[in-house]
């Protein structure tokens, strides 16, 4: 599972976790609020901020109760260009989730470096193919789905020849109870598909993200708002800037703690090694010409020239000179073999 490139950053492989602040519609249709969200997400340490792009008529009929609300939260292309410049100024990547072909075309024209696809589109295979055919990396959430449905979605994307795919474990509940997170599905995603895997976190806790990173998540997505008290759909369970800073730090600290898989002595262990490791000492006064045996040596702290693991290599060796009791033994004390 090698990494893919999104906006000049590697996602997957051995790269640090790619953290997406999900702004969604938490801008409430206000470009100024959207720009503030971008700046705040960057300050919190997120790698990307994501919004949602749609054609309202493609989502709902005009008489649907949500039609007017969604219509007020749309941004034209010019606003996205302004927001993209704001993101660039703050060193953060701007992403958005398209919900229809026209919206995907709009985002492509900006251009965005990748498409994030919501769980609701997982069974919309024609749309998945449309997005995949544009050749951009795809980040696909897998909430509300069965393995069979994920298999079909992955197959539809692969059929386009696009293999730049990240799959996100997701539970589409807002908020999601911890007992329903089922993070072992993240491990299953990594085992089942040859693509990097991550986690779209809808919980109200840092615990799930920390565990997900420990299980190998290369992407973490978290809803983000300037205030949980703002009016709107997602503010109440989104993280505010103070929470998001803590959240990002928890992820980065987890990555530090995971470290490397190779086994060696760490720098902080070196002083303890010298104290706690044992070495070979003369138990009694030793004379030149005397042979070493288990009775005339003692293995004790602190560490010395000959460690405890070298006992067998010196048994029967003959001393070149006298040694007082308590002297740490070293190879130069013995006749050549």
C-alpha positions as CSV (number, residue, x, y, z in Angstrom):
1,X,0.0,0.0,0.0
2,X,2.1,2.8,-1.3
3,X,1.2,6.5,-0.8
4,X,-0.6,8.8,-3.2
5,X,-0.1,12.5,-3.8
6,X,-2.7,15.1,-2.8
7,X,-1.8,18.7,-3.1
8,X,2.0,17.9,-2.9
9,X,1.6,15.8,0.2
10,X,2.0,12.1,0.4
11,X,-1.0,10.2,1.8
12,X,-0.5,6.7,2.9
13,X,2.6,4.6,3.1
14,X,4.9,5.9,5.8
15,X,3.7,9.5,5.6
16,X,2.2,11.2,8.6
17,X,-1.6,10.9,8.9
18,X,-3.4,13.3,6.6
19,X,-5.9,15.3,8.8
20,X,-9.0,16.8,7.1
21,X,-11.0,19.4,8.9
22,X,-14.5,18.7,7.6
23,X,-16.0,22.2,7.3
24,X,-19.0,20.8,5.4
25,X,-21.7,23.4,5.4
26,X,-20.5,24.9,8.7
27,X,-19.8,28.1,6.8
28,X,-23.6,28.7,6.8
29,X,-23.4,30.0,3.3
30,X,-21.2,32.9,4.4
31,X,-17.9,33.3,2.5
32,X,-16.4,35.3,5.3
33,X,-17.2,32.5,7.8
34,X,-15.8,30.0,5.3
35,X,-12.5,31.9,5.1
36,X,-12.3,32.1,8.9
37,X,-12.8,28.3,9.0
38,X,-9.9,27.8,6.6
39,X,-7.6,30.0,8.7
40,X,-8.7,28.3,12.0
41,X,-8.2,24.8,10.5
42,X,-4.7,25.7,9.4
43,X,-3.9,27.2,12.8
44,X,-5.1,23.9,14.4
45,X,-2.6,21.9,12.3
46,X,-5.0,20.3,9.9
47,X,-3.6,19.3,6.5
48,X,-6.8,20.1,4.6
49,X,-10.2,21.6,5.0
50,X,-13.2,20.3,3.1
51,X,-16.5,21.8,2.2
52,X,-19.5,20.4,0.2
53,X,-20.4,21.3,-3.4
54,X,-23.8,20.5,-5.0
55,X,-26.5,21.5,-7.3
56,X,-29.6,21.8,-5.1
57,X,-31.9,20.6,-7.8
58,X,-29.9,17.4,-8.2
59,X,-30.3,16.7,-4.5
60,X,-33.9,17.5,-3.8
61,X,-37.1,18.5,-5.6
62,X,-38.0,22.2,-5.1
63,X,-40.9,21.3,-2.7
64,X,-38.6,19.3,-0.4
65,X,-38.3,20.9,3.1
66,X,-34.5,21.0,2.9
67,X,-34.4,22.6,-0.6
68,X,-34.3,26.2,0.5
69,X,-31.8,25.6,3.3
70,X,-29.4,23.9,1.1
71,X,-29.8,26.5,-1.7
72,X,-28.7,29.2,0.7
73,X,-25.4,27.3,1.5
74,X,-24.2,27.1,-2.1
75,X,-21.1,28.9,-3.3
76,X,-20.4,30.0,-6.9
77,X,-17.1,29.2,-8.6
78,X,-15.7,32.7,-7.8
79,X,-16.2,32.2,-4.1
80,X,-14.3,28.9,-4.3
81,X,-11.5,30.6,-6.1
82,X,-11.3,33.2,-3.3
83,X,-11.3,30.4,-0.7
84,X,-8.7,28.5,-2.6
85,X,-6.4,31.5,-2.4
86,X,-7.1,31.9,1.3
87,X,-6.2,28.3,1.8
88,X,-3.0,28.7,-0.1
89,X,-2.1,31.8,1.9
90,X,-2.5,29.7,5.1
91,X,-0.7,26.6,3.8
92,X,-3.7,24.3,3.9
93,X,-5.3,22.3,1.1
94,X,-8.8,23.1,0.0
95,X,-11.0,20.1,-0.8
96,X,-14.7,19.6,-1.3
97,X,-17.2,16.8,-1.7
98,X,-19.1,16.9,-5.0
99,X,-22.6,15.6,-5.1
100,X,-23.3,15.6,-8.8
101,X,-21.5,15.8,-12.1
102,X,-21.8,19.6,-12.6
103,X,-20.3,20.1,-9.1
104,X,-17.5,17.8,-9.9
105,X,-16.8,19.7,-13.1
106,X,-16.8,23.0,-11.1
107,X,-14.3,21.6,-8.6
108,X,-12.1,20.2,-11.4
109,X,-12.0,23.6,-13.0
110,X,-10.5,25.2,-9.8
111,X,-8.7,22.7,-9.7
112,X,-9.0,20.7,-6.5
113,X,-6.2,18.1,-6.0
114,X,-8.6,15.3,-5.0
115,X,-12.2,14.4,-4.6
116,X,-13.7,13.4,-1.3
117,X,-16.7,11.2,-1.8
118,X,-19.4,10.8,0.9
119,X,-20.8,7.5,2.1
120,X,-24.2,8.4,0.5
121,X,-22.6,8.0,-3.0
122,X,-21.0,4.6,-2.4
123,X,-23.8,2.8,-4.3
124,X,-24.0,5.5,-7.0
125,X,-21.6,3.6,-9.2
126,X,-22.1,5.7,-12.3
127,X,-21.1,8.8,-10.3
128,X,-18.1,7.0,-8.8
129,X,-17.0,6.2,-12.3
130,X,-17.5,9.8,-13.4
131,X,-15.3,11.1,-10.6
132,X,-12.7,8.3,-11.1
133,X,-12.4,9.0,-14.8
134,X,-11.1,12.5,-14.1
135,X,-7.9,10.9,-12.9
136,X,-7.7,12.6,-9.5
137,X,-7.1,10.8,-6.2
138,X,-10.3,9.7,-4.5
139,X,-11.1,9.5,-0.8
140,X,-14.2,7.4,-0.4
141,X,-16.1,7.0,2.9
142,X,-17.8,3.6,3.5
143,X,-20.5,4.4,6.0
144,X,-24.0,2.7,5.8
145,X,-22.6,-0.1,3.6
146,X,-22.0,-3.8,3.4
147,X,-18.8,-5.5,2.3
148,X,-20.5,-6.4,-1.0
149,X,-21.4,-2.8,-1.6
150,X,-17.9,-1.6,-0.9
151,X,-16.6,-4.4,-3.3
152,X,-18.8,-3.1,-6.1
153,X,-17.8,0.5,-5.4
154,X,-14.1,-0.3,-5.5
155,X,-14.6,-2.4,-8.7
156,X,-16.4,0.5,-10.4
157,X,-13.5,2.8,-9.6
158,X,-10.8,0.3,-10.7
159,X,-12.6,-0.2,-14.0
160,X,-11.7,3.3,-14.9
161,X,-8.0,2.6,-14.4
162,X,-7.8,5.0,-11.4
163,X,-6.0,3.3,-8.6
164,X,-5.4,6.5,-6.5
165,X,-7.9,5.6,-3.9
166,X,-8.2,5.9,-0.1
167,X,-11.0,4.1,1.7
168,X,-12.3,5.6,5.0
169,X,-14.0,3.5,7.6
170,X,-17.1,5.5,8.6
171,X,-20.2,5.2,10.7
172,X,-22.8,7.5,9.3
173,X,-24.3,8.6,12.7
174,X,-24.1,12.2,13.9
175,X,-22.8,11.9,16.5
176,X,-21.6,8.3,16.5
177,X,-21.7,6.5,19.9
178,X,-18.3,4.9,20.7
179,X,-19.8,1.5,21.1
180,X,-20.8,1.7,17.4
181,X,-17.5,2.8,16.0
182,X,-16.3,-0.7,15.3
183,X,-12.7,0.3,14.5
184,X,-11.8,-3.3,13.7
185,X,-13.5,-2.6,10.3
186,X,-10.5,-0.3,9.6
187,X,-8.2,-3.3,10.0
188,X,-10.5,-5.3,7.8
189,X,-10.5,-2.6,5.1
190,X,-6.7,-2.6,5.1
191,X,-6.6,-6.4,4.8
192,X,-9.4,-6.6,2.1
193,X,-8.3,-4.0,-0.4
194,X,-4.8,-2.9,-1.7
195,X,-5.5,0.7,-0.9
196,X,-4.6,3.0,2.0
197,X,-7.3,3.2,4.6
198,X,-8.4,5.9,7.1
199,X,-11.2,7.0,9.4
200,X,-14.0,9.5,9.1
201,X,-14.7,10.3,12.7
202,X,-18.2,11.3,13.8
203,X,-17.7,10.6,17.5
204,X,-17.4,13.3,20.2
205,X,-14.2,11.9,21.6
206,X,-10.5,11.9,20.7
207,X,-10.2,8.2,21.6
208,X,-11.5,6.7,18.3
209,X,-9.0,8.8,16.2
210,X,-6.1,7.8,18.5
211,X,-7.0,4.1,18.2
212,X,-7.5,4.5,14.4
213,X,-4.1,5.9,13.9
214,X,-2.6,3.1,16.0
215,X,-4.4,0.6,13.7
216,X,-2.8,2.2,10.6
217,X,-5.2,5.0,9.5
218,X,-3.5,7.3,7.0
219,X,-6.4,9.8,6.8
220,X,-8.5,11.2,9.7
221,X,-11.5,13.4,8.9
222,X,-13.3,15.3,11.6
223,X,-16.1,17.8,11.5
224,X,-15.0,21.3,12.3
225,X,-16.7,24.6,13.3
226,X,-15.8,27.9,14.8
227,X,-18.5,27.4,17.5
228,X,-20.7,24.5,18.4
229,X,-23.4,27.0,19.2
230,X,-23.8,28.4,15.7
231,X,-27.1,27.5,13.9
232,X,-27.0,24.8,11.4
233,X,-26.9,21.0,10.9
234,X,-23.5,19.9,12.0
235,X,-22.2,22.5,14.4
236,X,-23.4,20.8,17.6
237,X,-21.2,17.7,17.2
238,X,-18.3,19.3,15.3
239,X,-15.0,20.2,17.0
240,X,-14.3,23.9,17.7
241,X,-10.7,25.2,17.3
242,X,-9.7,24.5,20.9
243,X,-10.9,20.9,20.5
244,X,-9.4,20.5,17.1
245,X,-6.0,21.6,18.3
246,X,-6.2,19.0,21.1
247,X,-7.4,16.4,18.5
248,X,-4.5,17.1,16.1
249,X,-2.0,17.0,18.9
250,X,-3.4,13.6,20.1
251,X,-2.9,12.2,16.6
252,X,0.6,13.6,16.2
253,X,1.5,12.3,19.7
254,X,0.2,8.9,18.8
255,X,2.4,8.9,15.7
256,X,5.4,9.7,17.8
257,X,4.5,6.9,20.2
258,X,4.1,4.4,17.4
259,X,7.6,5.1,16.2
260,X,9.4,2.4,14.3
261,X,9.1,-1.4,14.2
262,X,12.8,-2.1,14.2
263,X,14.2,-3.0,17.7
264,X,17.2,-1.2,19.1
265,X,18.2,0.8,22.2
266,X,16.7,4.3,22.2
267,X,18.7,7.3,23.3
268,X,16.7,7.7,26.5
269,X,17.5,4.1,27.4
270,X,21.3,4.5,27.2
271,X,21.8,6.0,30.7
272,X,19.6,3.3,32.2
273,X,21.4,0.6,30.2
274,X,24.7,1.5,31.9
275,X,23.0,1.3,35.3
276,X,20.7,-1.7,34.9
277,X,22.8,-4.0,32.7
278,X,25.2,-6.5,34.4
279,X,28.9,-7.1,33.7
280,X,31.5,-9.7,34.7
281,X,33.6,-8.9,37.8
282,X,36.2,-10.7,39.9
283,X,34.4,-12.2,42.9
284,X,37.7,-12.8,44.7
285,X,41.3,-11.7,44.2
286,X,42.5,-13.4,41.0
287,X,46.1,-14.4,40.2
288,X,48.0,-14.4,37.0
289,X,47.7,-17.9,35.3
290,X,44.4,-18.6,37.0
291,X,41.5,-19.9,34.9
292,X,38.1,-18.3,35.1
293,X,35.3,-20.4,36.4
294,X,31.7,-19.7,37.7
295,X,33.0,-19.6,41.3
296,X,35.6,-16.9,41.0
297,X,33.5,-14.3,39.0
298,X,30.3,-12.5,39.8
299,X,27.8,-11.0,37.4
300,X,26.4,-7.7,38.8
301,X,25.7,-4.1,38.1
302,X,26.8,-1.7,36.6
303,X,27.5,-2.5,33.0
304,X,31.2,-3.0,32.2
305,X,33.6,-4.1,29.4
306,X,32.3,-7.7,29.4
307,X,28.6,-8.0,29.6
308,X,26.6,-10.8,31.2
309,X,26.0,-12.4,27.8
310,X,29.8,-13.0,27.4
311,X,30.2,-15.4,30.3
312,X,30.5,-18.5,28.3
313,X,33.2,-17.0,26.1
314,X,35.6,-16.4,29.0
315,X,35.1,-19.6,31.1
316,X,38.4,-21.5,31.1
317,X,40.4,-18.5,29.9
318,X,43.7,-17.8,31.6
319,X,44.5,-14.5,33.2
320,X,47.7,-12.5,32.3
321,X,48.0,-10.6,35.6
322,X,46.6,-10.3,39.1
323,X,43.2,-8.7,39.6
324,X,41.8,-7.4,42.9
325,X,38.3,-8.5,43.9
326,X,35.6,-6.4,42.4
327,X,37.6,-5.6,39.2
328,X,35.5,-5.5,36.0
329,X,37.0,-8.1,33.6
330,X,37.9,-7.2,30.1
331,X,39.3,-9.1,27.1
332,X,42.8,-7.7,27.6
333,X,43.0,-9.5,31.0
334,X,43.3,-12.9,29.2
335,X,46.0,-14.8,27.3
336,X,45.2,-15.0,23.6
337,X,43.2,-18.0,22.6
